[in-house]
Amino acid sequence: MGDFGILVRSGWNKKSALTANFISALTFPLGGLTVYFISDSVNVAPLIPFAAGNFVYIAASGLIPEIKHHHENRGHSLVNFMAFCFGFGLLYLLALVF
C-alpha cells in the first residue's frame, strides 16, 4: 500500500493522499534525469552510498515493521528478516570487491 495507505489511514482523503503520493514519486525520475545529465561534468560516484543508504532506511523503517505486523508466526518473520540481512550482507561484500 505504501505512502498512499499511510496517508489515508492518518486521515487524508483519497484524492489528497494520491496527489501527495504522485508528487513525491516525481522526485525519483527528476533526480535520475538530473544526475544522468550532470554526470558528464560532475563526479556522481559519491551519490551511490547516499542512494544505498536511502534504500536501507526504507527497508529498516518501513518494511521490517510491516513484516512484523502481518506475520504472527515468528518463523515467517525470522525468514524475512534473515533474507533482509542476507541482502544487506551481499551488498556489503559487493562493495568490498568492487
Residue, then its C-alpha position, 0 to 999 in steps of 0.5 A: m500500500g505504501d505512502f498512499g495507505i499511510l496517508v489515508r489511514s492518518g486521515w487524508n482523503k483519497k484524492s489528497a493522499l494520491t496527489a501527495n503520493f504522485i508528487s513525491a514519486l516525481t522526485f525519483p525520475l527528476g533526480g535520475l534525469t538530473v544526475y544522468f545529465i550532470s554526470d558528464s561534468v560532475n563526479v556522481a560516484p559519491l551519490i551511490p552510498f547516499a542512494a544505498g543508504n536511502f534504500v536501507y532506511i526504507a527497508a529498516s523503517g518501513l518494511i521490517p515493521e510491516i513484516k512484523h505486523h502481518h506475520e504472527n508466526r515468528g518463523h515467517s518473520l525470522v525468514n524475512f528478516m534473515a533474507f533482509c540481512f542476507g541482502f544487506g550482507l551481499l551488498y556489503l561484500l559487493a562493495l568490498v570487491f568492487 
